[in-house]
Amino acid sequence: MRMSGWMGDDALDRVVKAAFPRALVSRETAAMAKRALDRYDLTPGVRRALTDQAHELGEALTSRATFG
């Protein structure tokens, strides 16, 4: 049984946000997030949460590249 079967999409969204390694601002972390997003079996809520977190990571990478 998939987690979404016994855990609601909203709860999974919160798990993604809490567990995302936002303190690890690196290209490697961004690559791992992209690989996760390439999966076909993500629920819409999990995909959205992961997309949002990956976007914030991209902003942090751009900021560090621009401002040091």
ZAKE-121021 format. One line per 5 residues: number of its first residue (from 1); their letters; for each residue x, y, z of N, C-alpha, C. Coordinates in Angstrom, 3 decimals, decimal comma. Example, Ala and Ser with C-alpha at 12.3 -4.5 7.8 and 13.67 -1.06 7.14 Angstrom:
BEGIN
1 = as = 13,190 -5,690 7,800 12,300 -4,500 7,800 13,200 -3,300 7,800 ~ 12,850 -2,250 7,080 13,670 -1,060 7,140 12,900 0,030 7,870 .
REM end
This chain:
BEGIN
1 = mrmsg = 0,842 -1,177 0,000 0,000 0,000 0,000 0,889 1,242 0,000 ~ 0,552 2,172 -0,849 1,289 3,433 -0,910 0,968 4,283 0,315 ~ 1,924 5,139 0,667 1,690 6,007 1,828 0,442 6,852 1,643 ~ 0,169 7,277 0,404 -1,002 8,119 0,179 -2,296 7,369 0,450 ~ -2,218 6,026 0,505 -3,398 5,236 0,806 -3,823 5,336 2,257 .
6 = wmgdd = -2,881 5,513 3,147 -3,227 5,596 4,573 -2,844 6,932 5,185 ~ -2,180 7,771 4,420 -1,785 9,097 4,882 -2,277 10,080 3,824 ~ -3,016 11,067 4,202 -3,571 12,004 3,236 -2,508 12,791 2,493 ~ -2,886 13,316 1,325 -1,957 14,081 0,504 -1,453 15,319 1,237 ~ -2,306 15,940 2,038 -1,889 17,114 2,805 -0,802 16,745 3,807 .
11 = aldrv = -0,949 15,602 4,441 0,066 15,150 5,401 1,373 14,832 4,689 ~ 1,296 14,213 3,519 2,515 13,921 2,757 3,198 15,207 2,310 ~ 2,414 16,213 1,952 2,950 17,524 1,592 3,779 18,078 2,746 ~ 3,267 17,952 3,945 3,989 18,441 5,132 5,264 17,639 5,385 ~ 5,208 16,343 5,135 6,401 15,501 5,303 7,488 15,945 4,333 .
16 = vkaaf = 7,115 16,179 3,075 8,097 16,628 2,076 8,728 17,939 2,520 ~ 7,914 18,880 2,949 8,442 20,187 3,362 9,350 20,067 4,582 ~ 8,979 19,219 5,524 9,787 19,062 6,737 11,078 18,296 6,473 ~ 11,027 17,338 5,561 12,183 16,465 5,341 13,125 16,965 4,248 ~ 12,707 17,966 3,475 13,559 18,440 2,386 14,845 19,032 2,962 .
21 = pralv = 15,997 18,660 2,411 17,284 19,123 2,971 17,614 20,562 2,575 ~ 16,796 21,511 3,025 16,970 22,902 2,592 18,267 23,528 3,090 ~ 18,871 22,969 4,117 20,143 23,511 4,609 21,318 23,071 3,740 ~ 21,104 22,088 2,889 22,165 21,579 2,012 22,037 22,231 0,642 ~ 22,440 23,484 0,562 22,328 24,236 -0,685 23,517 23,868 -1,567 .
26 = sreta = 23,265 22,956 -2,493 24,319 22,517 -3,408 23,697 22,030 -4,706 ~ 24,519 21,960 -5,732 24,045 21,440 -7,017 23,673 19,968 -6,894 ~ 24,375 19,257 -6,025 24,066 17,841 -5,827 22,656 17,663 -5,255 ~ 22,302 18,514 -4,295 20,959 18,444 -3,721 19,917 18,785 -4,782 ~ 20,205 19,789 -5,607 19,286 20,153 -6,687 19,125 18,996 -7,671 .
31 = amakr = 20,212 18,306 -7,975 20,147 17,161 -8,892 19,308 16,034 -8,294 ~ 19,450 15,802 -6,996 18,642 14,762 -6,344 17,160 15,133 -6,359 ~ 16,860 16,411 -6,148 15,465 16,853 -6,192 14,894 16,652 -7,593 ~ 15,691 16,962 -8,614 15,230 16,757 -9,988 14,972 15,284 -10,262 ~ 15,869 14,419 -9,800 15,662 12,978 -9,994 14,378 12,520 -9,298 .
36 = aldry = 14,131 13,056 -8,122 12,896 12,694 -7,419 11,674 13,167 -8,205 ~ 11,754 14,364 -8,786 10,633 14,893 -9,563 10,421 14,134 -10,867 ~ 11,441 13,451 -11,342 11,316 12,659 -12,571 10,526 11,371 -12,358 ~ 10,246 11,035 -11,110 9,472 9,817 -10,819 8,050 9,978 -11,340 ~ 7,477 8,890 -11,755 6,112 8,907 -12,287 5,055 8,649 -11,217 .
41 = dltpg = 5,465 8,172 -10,056 4,492 7,715 -9,064 4,236 8,696 -7,919 ~ 4,604 9,952 -8,077 4,351 10,945 -7,032 2,901 11,405 -7,101 ~ 2,309 11,592 -5,948 0,957 12,153 -5,926 1,053 13,638 -6,270 ~ -0,033 14,245 -6,725 0,017 15,667 -7,078 0,482 16,560 -5,921 ~ 0,033 16,275 -4,715 0,440 17,088 -3,568 1,917 16,971 -3,256 .
46 = vrral = 2,441 15,765 -3,327 3,869 15,549 -3,079 4,685 16,206 -4,184 ~ 4,238 16,056 -5,437 4,957 16,680 -6,556 4,998 18,196 -6,380 ~ 3,881 18,776 -5,973 3,828 20,225 -5,786 4,762 20,664 -4,661 ~ 4,727 19,964 -3,537 5,591 20,317 -2,407 7,058 20,181 -2,788 ~ 7,397 19,120 -3,488 8,783 18,903 -3,908 9,207 19,962 -4,926 .
51 = tdqah = 8,302 20,323 -5,828 8,588 21,380 -6,803 8,845 22,701 -6,094 ~ 8,009 23,030 -5,120 8,188 24,276 -4,362 9,529 24,297 -3,636 ~ 9,873 23,194 -2,986 11,131 23,133 -2,244 12,330 23,202 -3,189 ~ 12,232 22,519 -4,332 13,317 22,556 -5,315 13,485 23,966 -5,876 ~ 12,370 24,675 -6,048 12,438 26,054 -6,530 13,159 26,951 -5,523 .
56 = elgea = 12,822 26,802 -4,256 13,506 27,585 -3,218 14,995 27,263 -3,185 ~ 15,332 26,006 -3,374 16,737 25,606 -3,434 17,422 26,283 -4,618 ~ 16,753 26,313 -5,759 17,303 26,989 -6,937 17,528 28,467 -6,690 ~ 16,596 29,108 -5,989 16,764 30,523 -5,643 17,973 30,723 -4,742 ~ 18,166 29,834 -3,782 19,320 29,935 -2,883 20,621 29,742 -3,653 .
61 = ltsra = 20,642 28,806 -4,590 21,844 28,586 -5,401 22,152 29,814 -6,254 ~ 21,130 30,407 -6,843 21,319 31,613 -7,653 21,819 32,762 -6,795 ~ 21,254 32,920 -5,615 21,676 33,984 -4,712 23,135 33,822 -4,307 ~ 23,519 32,603 -3,975 24,919 32,369 -3,591 25,864 32,623 -4,755 ~ 25,452 32,250 -5,954 26,301 32,476 -7,128 26,428 33,967 -7,432 .
66 = tfg = 25,364 34,719 -7,173 25,357 36,145 -7,471 26,036 36,971 -6,385 ~ 25,720 36,670 -5,141 26,173 37,511 -4,038 27,228 36,868 -3,142 ~ 27,526 35,620 -3,378 28,559 34,943 -2,598 28,124 34,300 -1,353 .
REM end
